[in-house]
Amino acid sequence: MTVVSIVASPRRGGAGDTIAAQVEAGARSAGRDVVRFNLNDMKSFRQCQNCEACKNNGGTCVLNDDVSPIIDAIREAEGVVLCTNISFNETNGLFKLFHDRMYVFLDMNATTILPKGKKLVTVVTAGLDDTSAERVSKSIEKVMSEHFFFEPVGRMTYLTWMMPKESPIDEGVLKQAYEIGTRL
């Protein structure tokens, strides 16, 4: 079974990156292959054009950019980890750009073309507002479960307010992330 981890955290070694890595480690410990995509590494990307071409060609996006391999990986995956940080009380821009491209997985009747029951973990970090992190995490989970019939197996939010960038993440948080990963 393959798990696809999509990390929109802009900082390598930051809170989101570190927590997502622990979820991935938990998934590997349960025998899963994990493929990670760091959205901040993308060089070529476009937002969904709402051109509807994917609705007429069996669910293939006609944009050929760095998001395309991510879409292909999700199509084949049995589990997905979605990780973003909060910017102005919402997901960051790269996550939103990627998430909108999930439109490719809906047919003309707004029914998913993905197999139902893919597992989902969300990780949302925030510098200041833990209520926004929780709200955004629930919103991502809701979209993925209601539109694409993903099965949520864990959700994590983490607040970094007033913590120096080099501060270690609490071991209990990392243990929880690892345990959630074993459910994938």
C-alpha positions in Angstrom: 0.0 0.0 0.0 1.3 3.5 -0.9 0.8 6.6 1.2 1.2 10.0 -0.5 2.3 12.8 1.8 1.8 16.3 0.5 3.6 18.9 2.6 2.9 22.6 2.0 5.1 23.7 4.9 7.6 26.2 3.5 10.4 25.4 6.0 12.3 22.2 5.9 12.7 21.0 9.5 9.8 23.3 10.6 6.9 22.1 12.7 4.7 20.9 9.9 7.6 19.2 8.1 8.7 17.4 11.3 5.2 16.3 12.3 4.4 15.0 8.8 7.7 13.1 8.8 6.6 11.3 12.0 3.2 10.4 10.4 5.2 9.0 7.5 7.5 7.1 9.8 4.5 5.6 11.5 3.1 4.5 8.1 6.4 3.0 7.1 6.4 1.0 10.4 3.1 -0.4 9.5 4.5 -1.7 6.2 3.4 1.2 3.9 5.5 2.7 1.1 5.5 6.5 1.5 6.0 9.0 -1.3 6.4 12.6 -0.2 5.8 15.8 -2.2 7.1 19.1 -0.8 5.0 21.7 -2.6 7.6 24.4 -1.9 9.9 22.5 -4.3 7.6 22.9 -7.2 9.0 25.1 -10.0 6.1 24.8 -12.5 2.5 25.0 -11.3 -0.8 26.5 -12.3 -4.1 26.8 -10.6 -7.1 24.8 -11.8 -8.4 26.5 -14.9 -11.9 25.1 -14.4 -11.7 24.2 -18.1 -13.7 21.0 -17.6 -11.3 19.0 -19.9 -10.9 16.5 -17.1 -14.6 15.9 -17.1 -14.5 14.8 -20.7 -11.3 12.8 -20.8 -11.7 10.3 -17.9 -10.2 12.5 -15.2 -6.9 13.6 -16.5 -5.8 17.2 -16.0 -4.6 18.8 -19.2 -2.1 21.0 -17.3 1.3 19.4 -17.4 3.2 20.8 -14.5 4.7 19.8 -11.1 1.3 19.2 -9.7 0.6 16.4 -12.3 2.7 13.7 -10.6 1.1 14.5 -7.3 -2.4 14.0 -8.8 -1.2 10.7 -10.4 0.2 9.5 -7.1 -3.1 10.3 -5.3 -5.0 8.4 -7.9 -3.0 5.2 -7.1 -2.5 5.8 -3.3 -4.4 4.1 -0.6 -3.7 6.8 2.0 -2.9 10.5 1.9 -1.3 12.9 4.4 -2.1 16.6 3.9 0.0 19.1 5.7 -0.2 22.9 5.6 0.5 25.8 7.8 -1.9 28.7 8.4 -1.4 32.0 6.6 -3.9 34.7 7.5 -6.3 32.2 9.1 -6.4 29.9 6.0 -4.3 27.3 4.3 -1.2 28.6 2.7 -1.3 29.5 -1.0 0.6 26.5 -2.3 -1.7 24.1 -0.5 -4.8 25.9 -1.8 -3.4 25.8 -5.4 -2.8 22.0 -5.0 -6.1 21.3 -3.3 -8.1 23.1 -6.0 -6.5 20.7 -8.5 -8.3 17.9 -6.8 -11.2 19.0 -9.0 -9.8 16.5 -11.5 -11.2 13.7 -9.4 -14.9 14.8 -9.8 -17.0 13.8 -12.8 -19.7 16.0 -14.5 -22.1 15.1 -11.7 -19.6 16.2 -9.0 -19.2 12.5 -8.0 -15.7 11.3 -7.2 -13.9 9.0 -9.7 -11.5 7.9 -7.0 -12.1 4.6 -5.3 -13.8 5.2 -2.0 -12.1 4.6 1.4 -8.7 6.1 0.9 -7.3 6.9 4.3 -6.6 10.5 5.3 -4.4 12.3 7.9 -4.3 16.1 8.1 -1.6 18.1 9.8 -2.1 21.9 10.3 0.3 24.2 12.1 -0.3 27.7 13.1 1.9 30.5 14.4 -0.7 32.1 16.5 -4.3 31.0 16.2 -5.1 27.5 17.3 -8.8 27.9 16.6 -7.9 28.7 12.9 -5.7 25.6 12.8 -8.5 23.4 14.1 -11.1 25.0 11.8 -8.9 24.6 8.7 -8.0 21.0 9.6 -11.7 20.1 10.0 -12.5 21.9 6.7 -9.8 19.9 4.8 -11.1 16.7 6.3 -14.7 17.6 5.4 -13.9 18.3 1.8 -11.8 15.1 1.4 -14.5 12.9 3.1 -17.6 14.5 1.6 -16.4 15.0 -2.0 -13.9 12.2 -2.4 -15.0 9.7 0.3 -11.7 9.6 2.1 -11.7 7.9 5.5 -10.1 10.2 8.1 -7.8 8.3 10.5 -6.2 11.2 12.3 -6.0 14.9 12.5 -3.3 17.0 14.2 -3.0 20.7 14.8 0.1 22.3 16.4 0.6 25.9 17.6 4.1 27.4 17.4 3.4 30.9 18.9 6.3 32.4 20.8 8.5 29.3 20.1 12.0 29.9 18.6 12.2 28.3 15.2 14.8 25.8 16.5 12.6 24.7 19.4 12.1 21.0 19.5 8.6 19.7 19.2 7.2 18.0 22.3 7.9 14.3 22.3 4.2 13.6 23.0 3.2 15.3 19.8 5.7 13.4 17.8 4.6 10.1 19.4 0.9 11.0 18.5 1.9 11.7 14.9 3.7 8.4 14.7 0.8 6.5 16.1 -1.6 8.2 13.7 0.7 7.2 10.8 0.3 3.5 11.8 -3.4 3.8 11.0 -2.7 4.5 7.4 
